[in-house]
Each structure stands twice: as C-alpha cells, then as structure tokens.
Amino acid sequence: MELPRLSATHNRKRDKHAQTPTYEEDYNELEEIVKAIETESVSVDVLAEKVKRAAELIAYCQTKLSETETEVTRSSPRWTPTGTRPHKNN
C-alpha cells in the first residue's frame, strides 16, 4: 500500500533564486502535513522530518502574520488587531 504523497512544495528548497512561496502555499502545505499525521498516513521513518517541516512552516506563518499586522497598524494607526480604536488620553 502506497502512502499519500505531500505536495511538491514539501521538498522545495528556499534559495535566493527561487520564488518565495506565498503564505497560502505554506499554510496549505502545513495543512497537508497535519492531515497526514492525523490520519496516520505518515510512516514512522519520515515522521520526524514532517514534524520538523511543520515547525518551520508554523514559524514562517507566525512571522508573516506578525509582519502583516505591523504593516497594517503602521498604515492605519486607528486600526488595532481587535478592530477597536485606540483610546486617546485627553
């Protein structure tokens, strides 16, 4: 029985000549890894590799979200992550 294969992006190496993947691409790859682990379709031999890759993707996605939040906040000072306006001291 053949195990399901993850997308081709799994083996992708990021170098300065390769196009940087989008947040959505990395998030989708992460979802594929999680689904494979949850359904136990990942062999024990590659489990550590998948967990390591998932950790890399989580770190990237968290960084990208944080950077985006900072950019949005900087562009629109009245916006906050909760959607409320900052309190002004009078």
Secondary structure, DSSP 8 states (H G I E B T S, - for coil): -------GGGG----TTS----HHHHHHHHHHHHHHHHTT-S-HHHHHHHHHHHHHHHHHHHHHHHHHHHHHHHH-TT--TTS-------
